[in-house]
């Protein structure tokens, strides 16, 4: 039996390694015209997985759609395109080869250092590195203080994709975010504001959803919709709060298995891995939820919250999510103490059903009008046209 277990374990690691290597694969010469020796070349350091699995299989995040529109732009401009995953540490770019380099991560960093004449466009999807580092460090210290521990906790998100030198060497900065996000750069770096171009991201929308058919009920069900970095995104705080409120339920989706240890356990807290927004399971989930709650310490502009707003879910968020909420949509968390968050969610849970309905509809309209693919396509095209 042990031999069988060891064999399965060995094969898992073997093929898991192969899969990860494939996911780091660089896609070369997309749209290359072999008859045109003067054809310009662009490197996109962002995502390459859709070339391995197909775009329909990579519908768990809006970045795959936005990445595809970037690629489409350069195809339309008749560029020969190399596409590398932003996390690929094995990529070694050619020197003085590219006319344009766009993206982020280590491949971007390597490429801009050996292609001096290229137009360098960094694609920023987060708050500034300095801001994010301090914000996440403070959250880790807050966790340690509440849990009376001195154990080392690594920062899960900060410093992964962006470093100070990336900003300094880039000619242009495209920022996924808002004025809130922009200020995290202007307050921490000596960069001319005119070098930034702000653009809204997109949300994912399940076309089976109909706001008119959504059940309207006054319930105490709240959704945390995130990814790795539960302390960064405040789920640890919420678990502490909801463990004190047995009359409320917290449904958390997108939690990484190795981060469960940071979360307070309670019968009214349901911890889950990722869920596909385009699935019927997601529709069943949100049918009984009125609020998305995300007390993140640092984002560009949270597409998780935007996605939920597109389905008529009311946001309860920190301002650091990058969202500038219109009147009668959502709520801000301005005090992250357990007591203050407790008071806030209890007050929100008392809102009558008519006001819930108004906010739901306002959220739905605001998200669909401002964070759709058509708007993104028009804006990224305008920005890149002005650069080129």
N, C-alpha and C positions, 0 to 999 in steps of 0.2 A: 504493500500500500504506500509506504514511504517513497519507494522507488518511482511509483506512478506520480505521486505528488511532486517529486523533484523534477521529473520529466516535464510535467505540465508547466511548472514554474519556469524551467529553463526555456521551453518553447515560447512561453508568453513574453519573456524578456527579449528573446531573439527577434521575434516578429514585431514586438512593440518598438524595438530599436529601428528596424527596417522601415516601419511606418513613419516614425519620427524623421528619419533621414529623408524619406520621400517628401514629407511635408515641408522640408527645408529646400526642396528642389528649386533651382532657378530656371525660369522659362526664357529662353533666348530667341531673339530675332522674330518676334511677333510683328507681322506686317512688313517684313523685310522685302524690298524690291531689289533683286540681284542684278537688275539691269541699270540701276541708278547708283553709281558710286558716290554721288554727292548727297545721298539721302541722309537726313539728320538722325541722330540717335538719342534716345531718352532712356534713362534708368528709373524705374518706379520701384522704390523700396517700401512695400506695404504688405500686400497679401498675394499669395500664389496658389492657395489651396483649391480655389474653384477650378483651376486647370487640371487638378488631379481628380476631384470628386464631382465637378459640375456645379453650377451656381444653384440649382434647385436643391442640392444636398447641403449647401452652406447658407441656409436661410435663418440661422440662429442669431445673427447680428447684422445691423445695418451697414457695417463697414465693408462687407463684401459687395453690396450694391453700389456704394459710393466708389469703391476701388474699381469696379467695372466701368463706371462712368468716366473715371480718370483715364483708363486704358482706351475707352472709346474715343475720347477727345483726341488723343495722340494718334490714333488710327486715322481719324478724320483729317488730321493735319499731315498725314503721310510720313510719320516718323517710324523708324525701326525701333522696336521696343524690347528692352530686357526687363523682366519682372522678377523680383526677388522678395522672399518673405522677410519682413523686418526683423525677425528673430534669428535669421540664419548667420551663425558665427563662422561658417566655413566659406563664405563668399569672399572672393578676392577680385575686386574690380580692375579692369585695365586702366592704365594711366593715359591721360589726355585722349580719351576715347569718346566720351559723351558730350553732347551739346547741352543737354538738360538733365538735371538730377532732381527728382522730387520724391519726398517721403520722409522717413525717419528710421531710427534704429541703427544698429551697428553697420549694416551694409551702406546706409546713407552716409554715415560718419566716415567710413573708409573711402567711399567714392569721392566725396567732396574734397578730401585731402590729397587726392592724386589726379584730380581733374580741375585744375586751377581756372581754366577759361570757361568752364561750363556755367550755365545759369543754375544756381542752387536754390531750390525752393523747399523749405522745411514745412511739413504738414503736421501741425500741432493739434493733437486730440485731447490734451490734458492741460491743467493749470501749469504754471511755470515750475521747473524742477526745484528751485529754491523754496517756493511757497509750499509745494506739495510735500517736500521733505520735512519741513517744520511742522506742517499740519498733521502728517501721519505720525511723526515722532511724538507730538503732543497727545494724540489719540492712544498710542501705545502706553505712554506714561499714565494716562487716565485709566486705562485698563488695569495696569499693574497696581495702581493705588487702590482701586475698588476691590481687587482680588488679593491684595496684600502679598504680592509676589515680586521677586527680583530676577526671575528667570529671563534670559535673553529672548526677545521676540524679534524676528527679522521683519524688516519692512517689505511688504508683499508687492507693492506697486511702484513706489517712488524710485526713480533712477534707472528704470528698466529700459526705456526707449529714448530718453532725452537727457543730454548733458549740456552744460553751459557752452562748451565749445561749438556745439551744433548750431546754436543761435548766433554766435559771433561770426561764424564762417558763411552763414546763409545770406543770400542776396534778398530773398523775399520770405515772408512768413505767412502762411495761410493758417488761420486759427479757427478750429471748430469750437464755437463757444459764443460768448456774449460779452458785453462791456464788463461784466463781473470777472470773466476769465481774463480778458485783456489787461485789466488792472493788476492781476497777479504777475504779469510780465513787466509792465511799466513801472511798478513799485520796486522791482527787484533787479532790473537790468537797465543799462544805459542804451536803450534801443529806440530809434526814432519811431514814433507812433505810426508814421506814414508807411513804414515797411510792412505793417500788418494788414492783412485782409481778413475780415471776420466773415464766417459763413455758418449758416445753420446746418446741423446734421439732419438726418432723416429718422423716422420711426418705422418700425415694422407694423404692418396692419394685416390682420386676418380678414380676408374678403367675405368670409361667412358671417362676420359680425354685423349686426344691425342695431344701432343705438335705440331705435324705436321698439325693438323687441326685448331689450335688456330688462330683466326683472328689477323692479324698483321696490326695495325693502330697506327698512332701517335696521341694519345689523351692526355687530361689533367685530367684523372681520377685516383685518388689515393685511396687506401684502408687502413684503420686502422682496424686491426683484433686482438681483445683482449678479456678482461673479466673485472671483477670488479676491481676497482682501477684506474679510468680514469686519475687522477692526477699522480699517480705512473707511469702509462704507457704513459703519455704525451699527451693524447687526448685534454686536455684543451688548451695546447700550439698550437696544430694543428688547433683547431677551431678558435683561435685568428688569426692565420696566414691565413687560407682559407677564413675567413670573409673579408679579405682585397684583395682577388683575385677572383673576380666573374667569371673570365674566366676558373677557375679550379673547379673540383668537388671532395669532400671528402666523401667517403662512410665508415661509421663506423659500425662495427658489433661486438656484444658481450657486449653492454652497459647495465648496470643495471639501472632500472627505477629510483631508488632513487639517481642516480648520474647525471641525466640530468641537475640539477640545477647548476652544475659546468661548463657547456659548453656554449660557445657563440653560439647564433642561427644565421643562415644565410640560404638563399634560395639554396645555392650551397653545403650545408652540410646536409647529410642524416644519421640520427642516427637510428640504428636498434638494436634489441636484437640478441640473438645467431642465427647462421645459421649452418645447418648440412653440413659439408664438403662433405659428400657422397651423397648429394641431387642434383637433376637437377637444383635447384635454385642456388646453389653455382656455378655450371658450367656456368649458364647464367650470373651471376654476374661477374666472372673473365674474361669472354669473352671480356669485354670492359675495362679491367684494366691492366695497365702495371706495377704499382708500389705498393708495400706494404710499409707503412711508420709507424715505431714504435719507438718513442723517449723515451723508457722506462728508468727509473732510476736504475733498478736492476732486473736481471733475473738470472736463472741458465744458460739455453740456450734456447732461445725462440722457442718453438715448433710451435707457430702461424706463425712465419716468415718462419721456415723450411717447414711447410705445404704449404705455398704460393709459396715458391721457387720450391717445387715439381711440381707445376702447371705452372711453367715458369714465375712467377711474380718476378720482380726485387726489392730487399730490399733497403730501405733507413732507417738506424737504428743507434742508439747510440751503442757505444762499450759495454755498460753495458747490452746489450741483450745477451752477451756471444758469439756472432758470430764472428769468424775469417774468413773474406771474402777473397776468392782468387781474383786475379786480373781480371778485366773485368766481375765482377758479379754485386755487389751492391755498395752502397755509405754509408759513415759514417756521422752522424750528430755530429760534435765536438763542436758546439756552439749553445746553446739552446735559445739564445735571439730571440725575435720575428723577429727582422730585419735579423739576420743571417739565420734563417730557411726559411724566405721569399726569400732571395737571393738564397739559395740552391735549393729550389724546382723550382724556376723560371729558374735557369740555367739547371737543369735536364730536365725540360719540353722542352728545346730547342734541346735536343739530336736528331740526325736524325734517321730515321727508321731502317737503316742498323745496326747501333750500338745498337739499342734497341734489334734487333733480335739476335745479337751475345750475348749480356748479358742475354737475356731470356734463350737461349739454355745452356749457361754456368751455370746459376742458376739451371736449371732443372737437368743437369748432376751431378753437385756438390751435390745437395740435395739427389738425388736417390742413388748415390754411397756411401754416408757417413751416412745417417740417416734412413736406412731401418730396418725392423724388424729382418731380418737374422743377420745383423751386431750386433744389440742389443743383440739378443739371444746368439750369439757366445761370445760376450764380457762379458755379465753378468755371463754366465756359467764359463768362464775362471776365472773371479774375485772371484766368490763364491767357486770354486774348490781350489783356492790358499788359501782362508781363512780357509776352513774346512780341 
